[in-house]
Amino acid sequence: MKKATLDRANVLLFPPLIPLGVILASVIMGYGLPLERQTPHVTSGWWLAVGIILSGVGLALVVSALVLFKKHQTPPQPHKPTRKIVSVGPYRYTRNPMYLGGNLVLLGLSFLFYLPWIWFLFLIGLPINHWGIVLAEEEYLERKFGKKYRDYKKTVRRWI
């Protein structure tokens, strides 16, 4: 008997849980194991400027991607069926602007609030995101949209 295939990506976990977990763990580690005797705090100078820029660019990517998904009437959540491939806006340059933007926000927060542990935990979260979510979504989209998605993959990079 053939097993029915669900019309959704078979992701490891709900994507926002990775950056939220990284932030929470970084704050806890920042107070429990402070680096250079500094606990998390609002930064100043170039740390603040870099944090604002990274977070701002990341947030712009995430919001613009969500707006496009709404405009094209397809849900952004991987546990819901994708209705169409969005290939405009930031999706002309990266197949994953929401994840790219989320990672930029995460790194921006590390500069804004002196959370150096984010960098270490980011190195753990990034492969989980890549293999547990992105590759699962790509497999689903290729299965669902076939040649159309394969052609899109040929012209647009996964990240940047």
Secondary structure by P-SEA (a helix, b strand, c coil): cbbbbccccccccccaaaaaaaaaaaaaaaaacccccccccccccaaaaaaaaaaaaaaaaaaaaaaaaaaaccccccccccccccccccccccccaaaaaaaaaaaaaaaaccccaaaaaaaaaaaaaacccaaaaaaaaaaacaaaaaaaaacccccc
